[in-house]
Amino acid sequence: MQVEPKKRCERLNRSYKNVVVAMSAIFAIAACHKEFRNRNLEQVKPNMTQKEVESILGSPDRTEKSEAEFETQKKTTGVTRYYYEHKGQTIELRFQNGRLISRPDRLKED
């Protein structure tokens, strides 16, 4: 029993589409985490937004959100911490109101 050429073509097209979707997902996942070096960290400056930092360093390995208390003003503000892991080292970046508070530390070895 032979499969009609039209049905064979449809099966091949479906298989091809599945392969393309799978490869696209693999590339998208791999692109989420960028390798970075000190030259990338040097581009990160105080007052940058979280999106600006992510465009340079990629998505952080983990994030934490907390509230910081100001004793002098008797109020709290939201702080977000980004953590990047690089060859056993952790770089921590702190954001307040969506803006980077200070420059990141440098990596020990580049």
PDB file as gemmi writes it, atoms N, CA and C in Angstrom:
CRYST1    1.000    1.000    1.000  90.00  90.00  90.00 P 1                      
ATOM      1  N   MET A   1       0.832  -1.172   0.000  1.00  0.00           N  
ATOM      2  CA  MET A   1       0.000   0.000   0.000  1.00  0.00           C  
ATOM      3  C   MET A   1       0.884   1.245   0.000  1.00  0.00           C  
ATOM      4  N   GLN A   2       0.708   2.103  -0.949  1.00  0.00           N  
ATOM      5  CA  GLN A   2       1.505   3.314  -1.072  1.00  0.00           C  
ATOM      6  C   GLN A   2       0.711   4.517  -0.578  1.00  0.00           C  
ATOM      7  N   VAL A   3       1.435   5.443  -0.022  1.00  0.00           N  
ATOM      8  CA  VAL A   3       0.818   6.682   0.445  1.00  0.00           C  
ATOM      9  C   VAL A   3       0.784   7.649  -0.724  1.00  0.00           C  
ATOM     10  N   GLU A   4      -0.318   8.325  -0.843  1.00  0.00           N  
ATOM     11  CA  GLU A   4      -0.453   9.298  -1.924  1.00  0.00           C  
ATOM     12  C   GLU A   4       0.630  10.367  -1.784  1.00  0.00           C  
ATOM     13  N   PRO A   5       1.157  10.855  -2.909  1.00  0.00           N  
ATOM     14  CA  PRO A   5       2.201  11.886  -2.854  1.00  0.00           C  
ATOM     15  C   PRO A   5       1.786  13.121  -2.058  1.00  0.00           C  
ATOM     16  N   LYS A   6       0.526  13.521  -2.167  1.00  0.00           N  
ATOM     17  CA  LYS A   6       0.056  14.712  -1.458  1.00  0.00           C  
ATOM     18  C   LYS A   6       0.118  14.485   0.057  1.00  0.00           C  
ATOM     19  N   LYS A   7      -0.311  13.316   0.531  1.00  0.00           N  
ATOM     20  CA  LYS A   7      -0.284  13.012   1.961  1.00  0.00           C  
ATOM     21  C   LYS A   7       1.156  12.889   2.460  1.00  0.00           C  
ATOM     22  N   ARG A   8       2.030  12.323   1.639  1.00  0.00           N  
ATOM     23  CA  ARG A   8       3.436  12.196   2.008  1.00  0.00           C  
ATOM     24  C   ARG A   8       4.041  13.586   2.197  1.00  0.00           C  
ATOM     25  N   CYS A   9       3.689  14.487   1.280  1.00  0.00           N  
ATOM     26  CA  CYS A   9       4.175  15.868   1.368  1.00  0.00           C  
ATOM     27  C   CYS A   9       3.674  16.535   2.650  1.00  0.00           C  
ATOM     28  N   GLU A  10       2.408  16.330   2.978  1.00  0.00           N  
ATOM     29  CA  GLU A  10       1.843  16.917   4.193  1.00  0.00           C  
ATOM     30  C   GLU A  10       2.559  16.383   5.429  1.00  0.00           C  
ATOM     31  N   ARG A  11       2.864  15.093   5.459  1.00  0.00           N  
ATOM     32  CA  ARG A  11       3.585  14.508   6.597  1.00  0.00           C  
ATOM     33  C   ARG A  11       4.988  15.092   6.713  1.00  0.00           C  
ATOM     34  N   LEU A  12       5.664  15.225   5.580  1.00  0.00           N  
ATOM     35  CA  LEU A  12       7.011  15.814   5.597  1.00  0.00           C  
ATOM     36  C   LEU A  12       6.959  17.261   6.077  1.00  0.00           C  
ATOM     37  N   ASN A  13       5.976  18.017   5.617  1.00  0.00           N  
ATOM     38  CA  ASN A  13       5.837  19.409   6.051  1.00  0.00           C  
ATOM     39  C   ASN A  13       5.600  19.498   7.555  1.00  0.00           C  
ATOM     40  N   ARG A  14       4.758  18.619   8.098  1.00  0.00           N  
ATOM     41  CA  ARG A  14       4.513  18.602   9.540  1.00  0.00           C  
ATOM     42  C   ARG A  14       5.787  18.258  10.303  1.00  0.00           C  
ATOM     43  N   SER A  15       6.519  17.262   9.826  1.00  0.00           N  
ATOM     44  CA  SER A  15       7.775  16.877  10.469  1.00  0.00           C  
ATOM     45  C   SER A  15       8.776  18.016  10.412  1.00  0.00           C  
ATOM     46  N   TYR A  16       8.856  18.667   9.265  1.00  0.00           N  
ATOM     47  CA  TYR A  16       9.769  19.796   9.095  1.00  0.00           C  
ATOM     48  C   TYR A  16       9.405  20.928  10.054  1.00  0.00           C  
ATOM     49  N   LYS A  17       8.116  21.223  10.173  1.00  0.00           N  
ATOM     50  CA  LYS A  17       7.664  22.279  11.076  1.00  0.00           C  
ATOM     51  C   LYS A  17       8.018  21.939  12.523  1.00  0.00           C  
ATOM     52  N   ASN A  18       7.846  20.684  12.924  1.00  0.00           N  
ATOM     53  CA  ASN A  18       8.186  20.275  14.292  1.00  0.00           C  
ATOM     54  C   ASN A  18       9.674  20.459  14.569  1.00  0.00           C  
ATOM     55  N   VAL A  19      10.512  20.123  13.591  1.00  0.00           N  
ATOM     56  CA  VAL A  19      11.955  20.297  13.754  1.00  0.00           C  
ATOM     57  C   VAL A  19      12.296  21.779  13.881  1.00  0.00           C  
ATOM     58  N   VAL A  20      11.694  22.612  13.064  1.00  0.00           N  
ATOM     59  CA  VAL A  20      11.953  24.057  13.107  1.00  0.00           C  
ATOM     60  C   VAL A  20      11.532  24.628  14.457  1.00  0.00           C  
ATOM     61  N   VAL A  21      10.368  24.232  14.961  1.00  0.00           N  
ATOM     62  CA  VAL A  21       9.891  24.719  16.259  1.00  0.00           C  
ATOM     63  C   VAL A  21      10.842  24.272  17.370  1.00  0.00           C  
ATOM     64  N   ALA A  22      11.263  23.023  17.344  1.00  0.00           N  
ATOM     65  CA  ALA A  22      12.176  22.516  18.369  1.00  0.00           C  
ATOM     66  C   ALA A  22      13.512  23.246  18.330  1.00  0.00           C  
ATOM     67  N   MET A  23      14.067  23.462  17.158  1.00  0.00           N  
ATOM     68  CA  MET A  23      15.350  24.165  17.033  1.00  0.00           C  
ATOM     69  C   MET A  23      15.219  25.617  17.487  1.00  0.00           C  
ATOM     70  N   SER A  24      14.110  26.249  17.161  1.00  0.00           N  
ATOM     71  CA  SER A  24      13.888  27.633  17.592  1.00  0.00           C  
ATOM     72  C   SER A  24      13.845  27.729  19.111  1.00  0.00           C  
ATOM     73  N   ALA A  25      13.184  26.773  19.749  1.00  0.00           N  
ATOM     74  CA  ALA A  25      13.112  26.764  21.216  1.00  0.00           C  
ATOM     75  C   ALA A  25      14.496  26.582  21.830  1.00  0.00           C  
ATOM     76  N   ILE A  26      15.295  25.703  21.257  1.00  0.00           N  
ATOM     77  CA  ILE A  26      16.651  25.471  21.773  1.00  0.00           C  
ATOM     78  C   ILE A  26      17.488  26.736  21.658  1.00  0.00           C  
ATOM     79  N   PHE A  27      17.429  27.400  20.510  1.00  0.00           N  
ATOM     80  CA  PHE A  27      18.200  28.643  20.331  1.00  0.00           C  
ATOM     81  C   PHE A  27      17.711  29.742  21.262  1.00  0.00           C  
ATOM     82  N   ALA A  28      16.408  29.826  21.471  1.00  0.00           N  
ATOM     83  CA  ALA A  28      15.859  30.862  22.352  1.00  0.00           C  
ATOM     84  C   ALA A  28      16.326  30.648  23.786  1.00  0.00           C  
ATOM     85  N   ILE A  29      16.338  29.403  24.245  1.00  0.00           N  
ATOM     86  CA  ILE A  29      16.792  29.102  25.605  1.00  0.00           C  
ATOM     87  C   ILE A  29      18.276  29.398  25.744  1.00  0.00           C  
ATOM     88  N   ALA A  30      19.056  29.013  24.767  1.00  0.00           N  
ATOM     89  CA  ALA A  30      20.501  29.264  24.820  1.00  0.00           C  
ATOM     90  C   ALA A  30      20.805  30.754  24.800  1.00  0.00           C  
ATOM     91  N   ALA A  31      20.010  31.542  24.114  1.00  0.00           N  
ATOM     92  CA  ALA A  31      20.256  32.985  24.011  1.00  0.00           C  
ATOM     93  C   ALA A  31      19.887  33.727  25.286  1.00  0.00           C  
ATOM     94  N   CYS A  32      19.104  33.122  26.154  1.00  0.00           N  
ATOM     95  CA  CYS A  32      18.682  33.799  27.384  1.00  0.00           C  
ATOM     96  C   CYS A  32      19.849  34.051  28.329  1.00  0.00           C  
ATOM     97  N   HIS A  33      20.827  33.209  28.324  1.00  0.00           N  
ATOM     98  CA  HIS A  33      21.946  33.356  29.251  1.00  0.00           C  
ATOM     99  C   HIS A  33      23.205  33.693  28.471  1.00  0.00           C  
ATOM    100  N   LYS A  34      23.697  34.904  28.678  1.00  0.00           N  
ATOM    101  CA  LYS A  34      24.895  35.355  27.988  1.00  0.00           C  
ATOM    102  C   LYS A  34      26.102  35.173  28.886  1.00  0.00           C  
ATOM    103  N   GLU A  35      27.222  34.867  28.272  1.00  0.00           N  
ATOM    104  CA  GLU A  35      28.487  34.903  28.990  1.00  0.00           C  
ATOM    105  C   GLU A  35      28.917  36.353  29.056  1.00  0.00           C  
ATOM    106  N   PHE A  36      29.517  36.756  30.164  1.00  0.00           N  
ATOM    107  CA  PHE A  36      29.970  38.136  30.258  1.00  0.00           C  
ATOM    108  C   PHE A  36      31.349  38.186  30.896  1.00  0.00           C  
ATOM    109  N   ARG A  37      31.995  39.301  30.721  1.00  0.00           N  
ATOM    110  CA  ARG A  37      33.339  39.533  31.237  1.00  0.00           C  
ATOM    111  C   ARG A  37      33.377  40.915  31.887  1.00  0.00           C  
ATOM    112  N   ASN A  38      34.548  41.297  32.399  1.00  0.00           N  
ATOM    113  CA  ASN A  38      34.679  42.612  33.023  1.00  0.00           C  
ATOM    114  C   ASN A  38      34.349  43.741  32.054  1.00  0.00           C  
ATOM    115  N   ARG A  39      34.664  43.562  30.783  1.00  0.00           N  
ATOM    116  CA  ARG A  39      34.349  44.636  29.826  1.00  0.00           C  
ATOM    117  C   ARG A  39      32.846  44.856  29.717  1.00  0.00           C  
ATOM    118  N   ASN A  40      32.047  43.800  29.932  1.00  0.00           N  
ATOM    119  CA  ASN A  40      30.593  43.965  29.948  1.00  0.00           C  
ATOM    120  C   ASN A  40      30.159  44.667  31.242  1.00  0.00           C  
ATOM    121  N   LEU A  41      30.757  44.267  32.354  1.00  0.00           N  
ATOM    122  CA  LEU A  41      30.413  44.893  33.632  1.00  0.00           C  
ATOM    123  C   LEU A  41      30.762  46.377  33.645  1.00  0.00           C  
ATOM    124  N   GLU A  42      31.822  46.748  32.938  1.00  0.00           N  
ATOM    125  CA  GLU A  42      32.225  48.155  32.875  1.00  0.00           C  
ATOM    126  C   GLU A  42      31.199  49.014  32.133  1.00  0.00           C  
ATOM    127  N   GLN A  43      30.374  48.395  31.295  1.00  0.00           N  
ATOM    128  CA  GLN A  43      29.335  49.135  30.565  1.00  0.00           C  
ATOM    129  C   GLN A  43      28.117  49.420  31.449  1.00  0.00           C  
ATOM    130  N   VAL A  44      28.004  48.677  32.552  1.00  0.00           N  
ATOM    131  CA  VAL A  44      26.861  48.820  33.455  1.00  0.00           C  
ATOM    132  C   VAL A  44      27.140  49.983  34.407  1.00  0.00           C  
ATOM    133  N   LYS A  45      26.240  50.964  34.394  1.00  0.00           N  
ATOM    134  CA  LYS A  45      26.451  52.192  35.174  1.00  0.00           C  
ATOM    135  C   LYS A  45      25.247  52.465  36.085  1.00  0.00           C  
ATOM    136  N   PRO A  46      25.503  53.153  37.205  1.00  0.00           N  
ATOM    137  CA  PRO A  46      24.390  53.512  38.096  1.00  0.00           C  
ATOM    138  C   PRO A  46      23.301  54.270  37.339  1.00  0.00           C  
ATOM    139  N   ASN A  47      22.085  54.075  37.789  1.00  0.00           N  
ATOM    140  CA  ASN A  47      20.879  54.701  37.253  1.00  0.00           C  
ATOM    141  C   ASN A  47      20.366  54.040  35.973  1.00  0.00           C  
ATOM    142  N   MET A  48      21.016  52.977  35.504  1.00  0.00           N  
ATOM    143  CA  MET A  48      20.483  52.231  34.353  1.00  0.00           C  
ATOM    144  C   MET A  48      19.241  51.465  34.796  1.00  0.00           C  
ATOM    145  N   THR A  49      18.335  51.246  33.839  1.00  0.00           N  
ATOM    146  CA  THR A  49      17.144  50.446  34.140  1.00  0.00           C  
ATOM    147  C   THR A  49      17.503  48.966  34.119  1.00  0.00           C  
ATOM    148  N   GLN A  50      16.593  48.175  34.649  1.00  0.00           N  
ATOM    149  CA  GLN A  50      16.811  46.725  34.648  1.00  0.00           C  
ATOM    150  C   GLN A  50      16.920  46.202  33.214  1.00  0.00           C  
ATOM    151  N   LYS A  51      16.108  46.717  32.322  1.00  0.00           N  
ATOM    152  CA  LYS A  51      16.153  46.269  30.919  1.00  0.00           C  
ATOM    153  C   LYS A  51      17.477  46.633  30.264  1.00  0.00           C  
ATOM    154  N   GLU A  52      18.011  47.808  30.571  1.00  0.00           N  
ATOM    155  CA  GLU A  52      19.301  48.210  30.009  1.00  0.00           C  
ATOM    156  C   GLU A  52      20.406  47.269  30.479  1.00  0.00           C  
ATOM    157  N   VAL A  53      20.379  46.930  31.760  1.00  0.00           N  
ATOM    158  CA  VAL A  53      21.373  46.004  32.298  1.00  0.00           C  
ATOM    159  C   VAL A  53      21.230  44.630  31.649  1.00  0.00           C  
ATOM    160  N   GLU A  54      20.002  44.158  31.507  1.00  0.00           N  
ATOM    161  CA  GLU A  54      19.775  42.852  30.881  1.00  0.00           C  
ATOM    162  C   GLU A  54      20.225  42.842  29.425  1.00  0.00           C  
ATOM    163  N   SER A  55      20.141  43.970  28.747  1.00  0.00           N  
ATOM    164  CA  SER A  55      20.594  44.005  27.353  1.00  0.00           C  
ATOM    165  C   SER A  55      22.106  43.839  27.263  1.00  0.00           C  
ATOM    166  N   ILE A  56      22.823  44.172  28.328  1.00  0.00           N  
ATOM    167  CA  ILE A  56      24.284  44.027  28.354  1.00  0.00           C  
ATOM    168  C   ILE A  56      24.705  42.674  28.912  1.00  0.00           C  
ATOM    169  N   LEU A  57      24.090  42.262  30.029  1.00  0.00           N  
ATOM    170  CA  LEU A  57      24.519  41.046  30.728  1.00  0.00           C  
ATOM    171  C   LEU A  57      23.621  39.835  30.489  1.00  0.00           C  
ATOM    172  N   GLY A  58      22.462  40.043  29.901  1.00  0.00           N  
ATOM    173  CA  GLY A  58      21.509  38.948  29.738  1.00  0.00           C  
ATOM    174  C   GLY A  58      20.619  38.841  30.961  1.00  0.00           C  
ATOM    175  N   SER A  59      19.762  37.855  30.962  1.00  0.00           N  
ATOM    176  CA  SER A  59      18.858  37.644  32.096  1.00  0.00           C  
ATOM    177  C   SER A  59      19.647  37.163  33.304  1.00  0.00           C  
ATOM    178  N   PRO A  60      19.293  37.635  34.502  1.00  0.00           N  
ATOM    179  CA  PRO A  60      20.020  37.182  35.688  1.00  0.00           C  
ATOM    180  C   PRO A  60      19.725  35.717  35.990  1.00  0.00           C  
ATOM    181  N   ASP A  61      20.655  35.081  36.712  1.00  0.00           N  
ATOM    182  CA  ASP A  61      20.444  33.688  37.110  1.00  0.00           C  
ATOM    183  C   ASP A  61      19.344  33.574  38.156  1.00  0.00           C  
ATOM    184  N   ARG A  62      19.246  34.590  39.000  1.00  0.00           N  
ATOM    185  CA  ARG A  62      18.135  34.634  39.961  1.00  0.00           C  
ATOM    186  C   ARG A  62      17.901  36.075  40.389  1.00  0.00           C  
ATOM    187  N   THR A  63      16.694  36.332  40.890  1.00  0.00           N  
ATOM    188  CA  THR A  63      16.339  37.667  41.382  1.00  0.00           C  
ATOM    189  C   THR A  63      15.703  37.534  42.756  1.00  0.00           C  
ATOM    190  N   GLU A  64      15.810  38.601  43.535  1.00  0.00           N  
ATOM    191  CA  GLU A  64      15.152  38.672  44.838  1.00  0.00           C  
ATOM    192  C   GLU A  64      14.545  40.057  44.979  1.00  0.00           C  
ATOM    193  N   LYS A  65      13.370  40.112  45.559  1.00  0.00           N  
ATOM    194  CA  LYS A  65      12.725  41.394  45.830  1.00  0.00           C  
ATOM    195  C   LYS A  65      12.531  41.519  47.334  1.00  0.00           C  
ATOM    196  N   SER A  66      12.791  42.721  47.840  1.00  0.00           N  
ATOM    197  CA  SER A  66      12.620  42.963  49.269  1.00  0.00           C  
ATOM    198  C   SER A  66      12.260  44.426  49.483  1.00  0.00           C  
ATOM    199  N   GLU A  67      11.994  44.772  50.730  1.00  0.00           N  
ATOM    200  CA  GLU A  67      11.691  46.145  51.111  1.00  0.00           C  
ATOM    201  C   GLU A  67      12.840  46.670  51.960  1.00  0.00           C  
ATOM    202  N   ALA A  68      13.319  47.863  51.642  1.00  0.00           N  
ATOM    203  CA  ALA A  68      14.354  48.522  52.434  1.00  0.00           C  
ATOM    204  C   ALA A  68      13.711  49.654  53.210  1.00  0.00           C  
ATOM    205  N   GLU A  69      14.091  49.773  54.479  1.00  0.00           N  
ATOM    206  CA  GLU A  69      13.514  50.799  55.342  1.00  0.00           C  
ATOM    207  C   GLU A  69      14.458  51.985  55.473  1.00  0.00           C  
ATOM    208  N   PHE A  70      13.916  53.176  55.336  1.00  0.00           N  
ATOM    209  CA  PHE A  70      14.687  54.401  55.563  1.00  0.00           C  
ATOM    210  C   PHE A  70      14.326  54.913  56.950  1.00  0.00           C  
ATOM    211  N   GLU A  71      15.286  54.877  57.859  1.00  0.00           N  
ATOM    212  CA  GLU A  71      15.008  55.317  59.221  1.00  0.00           C  
ATOM    213  C   GLU A  71      14.719  56.808  59.288  1.00  0.00           C  
ATOM    214  N   THR A  72      15.420  57.590  58.484  1.00  0.00           N  
ATOM    215  CA  THR A  72      15.243  59.044  58.556  1.00  0.00           C  
ATOM    216  C   THR A  72      13.903  59.484  57.994  1.00  0.00           C  
ATOM    217  N   GLN A  73      13.385  58.747  57.019  1.00  0.00           N  
ATOM    218  CA  GLN A  73      12.131  59.159  56.382  1.00  0.00           C  
ATOM    219  C   GLN A  73      10.944  58.317  56.835  1.00  0.00           C  
ATOM    220  N   LYS A  74      11.187  57.304  57.631  1.00  0.00           N  
ATOM    221  CA  LYS A  74      10.125  56.437  58.155  1.00  0.00           C  
ATOM    222  C   LYS A  74       9.255  55.837  57.045  1.00  0.00           C  
ATOM    223  N   LYS A  75       9.917  55.414  55.958  1.00  0.00           N  
ATOM    224  CA  LYS A  75       9.168  54.750  54.890  1.00  0.00           C  
ATOM    225  C   LYS A  75      10.031  53.624  54.306  1.00  0.00           C  
ATOM    226  N   THR A  76       9.387  52.791  53.505  1.00  0.00           N  
ATOM    227  CA  THR A  76      10.100  51.685  52.870  1.00  0.00           C  
ATOM    228  C   THR A  76      10.056  51.856  51.352  1.00  0.00           C  
ATOM    229  N   THR A  77      11.010  51.215  50.694  1.00  0.00           N  
ATOM    230  CA  THR A  77      11.048  51.239  49.234  1.00  0.00           C  
ATOM    231  C   THR A  77      11.425  49.843  48.739  1.00  0.00           C  
ATOM    232  N   GLY A  78      10.964  49.507  47.569  1.00  0.00           N  
ATOM    233  CA  GLY A  78      11.258  48.196  47.002  1.00  0.00           C  
ATOM    234  C   GLY A  78      12.670  48.136  46.435  1.00  0.00           C  
ATOM    235  N   VAL A  79      13.360  47.032  46.728  1.00  0.00           N  
ATOM    236  CA  VAL A  79      14.700  46.791  46.199  1.00  0.00           C  
ATOM    237  C   VAL A  79      14.678  45.452  45.483  1.00  0.00           C  
ATOM    238  N   THR A  80      15.229  45.440  44.280  1.00  0.00           N  
ATOM    239  CA  THR A  80      15.355  44.197  43.520  1.00  0.00           C  
ATOM    240  C   THR A  80      16.828  43.893  43.364  1.00  0.00           C  
ATOM    241  N   ARG A  81      17.184  42.641  43.627  1.00  0.00           N  
ATOM    242  CA  ARG A  81      18.574  42.209  43.466  1.00  0.00           C  
ATOM    243  C   ARG A  81      18.655  41.221  42.316  1.00  0.00           C  
ATOM    244  N   TYR A  82      19.613  41.460  41.430  1.00  0.00           N  
ATOM    245  CA  TYR A  82      19.916  40.534  40.344  1.00  0.00           C  
ATOM    246  C   TYR A  82      21.207  39.817  40.719  1.00  0.00           C  
ATOM    247  N   TYR A  83      21.224  38.508  40.520  1.00  0.00           N  
ATOM    248  CA  TYR A  83      22.425  37.714  40.771  1.00  0.00           C  
ATOM    249  C   TYR A  83      22.854  37.038  39.470  1.00  0.00           C  
ATOM    250  N   TYR A  84      24.109  37.254  39.121  1.00  0.00           N  
ATOM    251  CA  TYR A  84      24.706  36.625  37.945  1.00  0.00           C  
ATOM    252  C   TYR A  84      25.823  35.712  38.418  1.00  0.00           C  
ATOM    253  N   GLU A  85      25.810  34.468  37.967  1.00  0.00           N  
ATOM    254  CA  GLU A  85      26.866  33.505  38.285  1.00  0.00           C  
ATOM    255  C   GLU A  85      27.817  33.428  37.104  1.00  0.00           C  
ATOM    256  N   HIS A  86      29.118  33.480  37.403  1.00  0.00           N  
ATOM    257  CA  HIS A  86      30.122  33.393  36.343  1.00  0.00           C  
ATOM    258  C   HIS A  86      31.343  32.648  36.879  1.00  0.00           C  
ATOM    259  N   LYS A  87      31.532  31.430  36.412  1.00  0.00           N  
ATOM    260  CA  LYS A  87      32.691  30.617  36.778  1.00  0.00           C  
ATOM    261  C   LYS A  87      32.943  30.604  38.284  1.00  0.00           C  
ATOM    262  N   GLY A  88      31.896  30.310  39.043  1.00  0.00           N  
ATOM    263  CA  GLY A  88      32.016  30.201  40.495  1.00  0.00           C  
ATOM    264  C   GLY A  88      31.938  31.521  41.241  1.00  0.00           C  
ATOM    265  N   GLN A  89      31.828  32.621  40.548  1.00  0.00           N  
ATOM    266  CA  GLN A  89      31.712  33.930  41.187  1.00  0.00           C  
ATOM    267  C   GLN A  89      30.278  34.439  41.046  1.00  0.00           C  
ATOM    268  N   THR A  90      29.844  35.194  42.040  1.00  0.00           N  
ATOM    269  CA  THR A  90      28.505  35.774  42.000  1.00  0.00           C  
ATOM    270  C   THR A  90      28.618  37.289  41.957  1.00  0.00           C  
ATOM    271  N   ILE A  91      27.946  37.881  40.987  1.00  0.00           N  
ATOM    272  CA  ILE A  91      27.861  39.332  40.878  1.00  0.00           C  
ATOM    273  C   ILE A  91      26.448  39.716  41.300  1.00  0.00           C  
ATOM    274  N   GLU A  92      26.356  40.641  42.262  1.00  0.00           N  
ATOM    275  CA  GLU A  92      25.054  41.107  42.738  1.00  0.00           C  
ATOM    276  C   GLU A  92      24.839  42.551  42.298  1.00  0.00           C  
ATOM    277  N   LEU A  93      23.681  42.796  41.708  1.00  0.00           N  
ATOM    278  CA  LEU A  93      23.304  44.146  41.302  1.00  0.00           C  
ATOM    279  C   LEU A  93      22.024  44.519  42.041  1.00  0.00           C  
ATOM    280  N   ARG A  94      21.972  45.730  42.609  1.00  0.00           N  
ATOM    281  CA  ARG A  94      20.797  46.173  43.354  1.00  0.00           C  
ATOM    282  C   ARG A  94      20.105  47.331  42.632  1.00  0.00           C  
ATOM    283  N   PHE A  95      18.794  47.192  42.522  1.00  0.00           N  
ATOM    284  CA  PHE A  95      17.972  48.199  41.867  1.00  0.00           C  
ATOM    285  C   PHE A  95      16.958  48.756  42.863  1.00  0.00           C  
ATOM    286  N   GLN A  96      16.767  50.065  42.801  1.00  0.00           N  
ATOM    287  CA  GLN A  96      15.736  50.718  43.604  1.00  0.00           C  
ATOM    288  C   GLN A  96      14.872  51.516  42.641  1.00  0.00           C  
ATOM    289  N   ASN A  97      13.575  51.318  42.729  1.00  0.00           N  
ATOM    290  CA  ASN A  97      12.629  51.952  41.792  1.00  0.00           C  
ATOM    291  C   ASN A  97      13.007  51.656  40.340  1.00  0.00           C  
ATOM    292  N   GLY A  98      13.500  50.453  40.069  1.00  0.00           N  
ATOM    293  CA  GLY A  98      13.821  50.028  38.704  1.00  0.00           C  
ATOM    294  C   GLY A  98      15.134  50.555  38.157  1.00  0.00           C  
ATOM    295  N   ARG A  99      15.931  51.239  38.999  1.00  0.00           N  
ATOM    296  CA  ARG A  99      17.210  51.818  38.564  1.00  0.00           C  
ATOM    297  C   ARG A  99      18.360  51.225  39.367  1.00  0.00           C  
ATOM    298  N   LEU A 100      19.490  51.003  38.694  1.00  0.00           N  
ATOM    299  CA  LEU A 100      20.668  50.444  39.342  1.00  0.00           C  
ATOM    300  C   LEU A 100      21.212  51.434  40.363  1.00  0.00           C  
ATOM    301  N   ILE A 101      21.501  50.957  41.577  1.00  0.00           N  
ATOM    302  CA  ILE A 101      21.955  51.815  42.666  1.00  0.00           C  
ATOM    303  C   ILE A 101      23.449  52.111  42.566  1.00  0.00           C  
ATOM    304  N   SER A 102      24.263  51.081  42.262  1.00  0.00           N  
ATOM    305  CA  SER A 102      25.716  51.301  42.226  1.00  0.00           C  
ATOM    306  C   SER A 102      26.361  50.399  41.173  1.00  0.00           C  
ATOM    307  N   ARG A 103      27.611  50.692  40.876  1.00  0.00           N  
ATOM    308  CA  ARG A 103      28.370  49.894  39.899  1.00  0.00           C  
ATOM    309  C   ARG A 103      28.563  48.473  40.417  1.00  0.00           C  
ATOM    310  N   PRO A 104      28.581  47.500  39.526  1.00  0.00           N  
ATOM    311  CA  PRO A 104      28.848  46.121  39.968  1.00  0.00           C  
ATOM    312  C   PRO A 104      30.336  45.924  40.258  1.00  0.00           C  
ATOM    313  N   ASP A 105      30.619  44.935  41.102  1.00  0.00           N  
ATOM    314  CA  ASP A 105      32.014  44.547  41.341  1.00  0.00           C  
ATOM    315  C   ASP A 105      32.580  43.927  40.072  1.00  0.00           C  
ATOM    316  N   ARG A 106      33.894  43.950  39.982  1.00  0.00           N  
ATOM    317  CA  ARG A 106      34.574  43.300  38.853  1.00  0.00           C  
ATOM    318  C   ARG A 106      34.773  41.828  39.154  1.00  0.00           C  
ATOM    319  N   LEU A 107      34.916  41.037  38.109  1.00  0.00           N  
ATOM    320  CA  LEU A 107      35.248  39.620  38.263  1.00  0.00           C  
ATOM    321  C   LEU A 107      36.719  39.524  38.679  1.00  0.00           C  
ATOM    322  N   LYS A 108      37.041  38.503  39.450  1.00  0.00           N  
ATOM    323  CA  LYS A 108      38.430  38.342  39.888  1.00  0.00           C  
ATOM    324  C   LYS A 108      39.386  38.041  38.752  1.00  0.00           C  
ATOM    325  N   GLU A 109      38.988  37.170  37.842  1.00  0.00           N  
ATOM    326  CA  GLU A 109      39.801  36.862  36.666  1.00  0.00           C  
ATOM    327  C   GLU A 109      38.935  36.932  35.442  1.00  0.00           C  
ATOM    328  N   ASP A 110      39.477  37.492  34.398  1.00  0.00           N  
ATOM    329  CA  ASP A 110      38.721  37.639  33.158  1.00  0.00           C  
ATOM    330  C   ASP A 110      39.173  36.632  32.137  1.00  0.00           C  
TER     331      ASP A 110                                                      
END                                                                             
